[in-house]
Amino acid sequence: MQNIKTVKDGQFNLHFETRNNYLFVRLTGEDSYEASRSYWRQIADRVRKLELNRVLIHEALDGGITEGELFELIMEFVPASAGIRVALYDENKENHELNQLGELIARNRGAEIRIFQSLENAEKWISEN
């Protein structure tokens, strides 16, 4: 049974869909520090509610955040992500270096997160046992 839910939150939209052994999230709209805090909180809440330990985020956002804001987000959300495998595919290739920095910081703090340049590879990794 698929569980599908869409959330519209001012700057962004979240589309949640359960797939096999993970939660798929499609994220669109405008990015900012406050939007990031909100959507990461909503994603974490949804993963916990569904009792899943894997999430694939397909991001297609305009705008972005600074390195400092990225660090703050990681410090806030890494503790809440313990035991959760996270795959992120960002359509905005301009964010690739910042995403890689975020992956490095988060993994150094114990998070199981990977950044992918293709949705196919992200799906393959998140589905692995």
C-alpha positions as CSV (number, residue, x, y, z in Angstrom):
1,M,0.0,0.0,0.0
2,Q,1.4,3.4,-0.9
3,N,1.0,6.3,1.5
4,I,0.9,9.6,-0.4
5,K,0.7,13.0,1.0
6,T,1.4,16.5,-0.3
7,V,2.2,19.5,1.9
8,K,2.2,23.1,0.7
9,D,4.0,25.4,3.0
10,G,4.3,29.0,1.6
11,Q,7.7,28.8,0.0
12,F,7.9,25.1,-0.8
13,N,5.9,22.0,-1.5
14,L,6.6,18.5,-0.1
15,H,5.2,15.4,-1.8
16,F,5.6,12.3,0.3
17,E,5.3,8.7,-1.1
18,T,6.1,5.4,0.6
19,R,8.0,3.1,-1.7
20,N,8.9,-0.5,-0.7
21,N,11.4,0.1,2.2
22,Y,11.8,3.9,2.1
23,L,10.0,7.3,2.0
24,F,10.3,9.2,-1.2
25,V,10.1,13.0,-0.9
26,R,9.8,15.4,-3.8
27,L,10.7,18.9,-2.7
28,T,9.9,22.0,-4.9
29,G,9.7,25.7,-4.5
30,E,12.0,28.4,-3.0
31,D,14.8,27.6,-0.6
32,S,15.9,29.7,2.3
33,Y,17.3,29.0,5.8
34,E,13.8,29.2,7.4
35,A,12.3,27.0,4.6
36,S,15.1,24.5,5.1
37,R,14.5,24.3,8.8
38,S,10.8,23.7,8.2
39,Y,11.0,21.1,5.4
40,W,13.8,19.1,7.2
41,R,11.6,19.1,10.3
42,Q,8.6,17.9,8.3
43,I,10.6,15.2,6.6
44,A,12.0,14.0,9.9
45,D,8.5,14.0,11.5
46,R,7.1,12.0,8.5
47,V,9.9,9.4,8.6
48,R,9.2,8.9,12.4
49,K,5.5,8.7,12.0
50,L,5.8,6.1,9.3
51,E,8.5,4.2,11.3
52,L,10.8,4.1,8.3
53,N,14.6,4.3,8.5
54,R,15.3,5.3,4.9
55,V,14.4,8.5,2.9
56,L,15.2,9.6,-0.6
57,I,14.8,13.4,-1.2
58,H,14.4,14.6,-4.7
59,E,15.1,18.3,-4.5
60,A,14.2,20.9,-7.1
61,L,14.4,24.3,-5.3
62,D,15.3,27.8,-6.5
63,G,17.6,29.8,-4.3
64,G,19.7,28.5,-1.6
65,I,21.4,28.8,1.8
66,T,24.9,29.9,2.9
67,E,27.7,27.6,4.2
68,G,27.1,28.9,7.7
69,E,23.3,28.2,7.5
70,L,24.1,24.7,6.2
71,F,26.3,24.1,9.2
72,E,23.6,25.2,11.5
73,L,21.0,23.0,9.9
74,I,23.3,20.0,10.1
75,M,24.0,20.7,13.8
76,E,20.2,20.8,14.4
77,F,19.1,17.8,12.4
78,V,22.0,15.2,12.6
79,P,21.1,14.1,16.1
80,A,17.5,13.5,15.0
81,S,18.6,11.5,12.0
82,A,20.4,8.7,14.0
83,G,19.6,5.4,12.4
84,I,18.1,6.9,9.3
85,R,19.7,6.5,5.8
86,V,19.3,9.6,3.7
87,A,19.8,9.9,-0.1
88,L,19.6,13.3,-1.7
89,Y,19.4,14.1,-5.4
90,D,19.4,17.9,-6.1
91,E,18.3,18.9,-9.6
92,N,20.1,22.3,-9.1
93,K,23.7,21.5,-10.2
94,E,24.9,24.8,-8.8
95,N,24.3,23.4,-5.3
96,H,26.6,20.4,-5.9
97,E,29.7,21.7,-4.0
98,L,27.6,23.0,-1.1
99,N,25.8,19.6,-1.0
100,Q,29.1,17.8,-0.9
101,L,30.3,19.9,1.9
102,G,27.0,19.2,3.8
103,E,27.5,15.5,3.2
104,L,31.0,15.6,4.6
105,I,30.0,17.6,7.7
106,A,27.0,15.4,8.4
107,R,28.9,12.1,7.8
108,N,31.7,13.3,10.1
109,R,29.0,13.7,12.8
110,G,27.6,10.2,12.3
111,A,24.8,10.7,9.8
112,E,24.3,8.1,7.0
113,I,23.7,10.5,4.1
114,R,24.8,10.5,0.5
115,I,24.5,13.1,-2.2
116,F,23.8,11.8,-5.8
117,Q,24.1,13.4,-9.2
118,S,21.3,11.1,-10.6
119,L,18.0,10.1,-9.2
120,E,18.6,6.5,-10.5
121,N,21.7,6.1,-8.4
122,A,20.0,7.6,-5.4
123,E,17.2,5.1,-5.7
124,K,19.6,2.2,-6.2
125,W,21.5,3.1,-3.0
126,I,18.5,3.8,-0.8
127,S,17.0,0.5,-1.8
128,E,20.1,-1.6,-1.0
129,N,20.1,-3.8,2.1
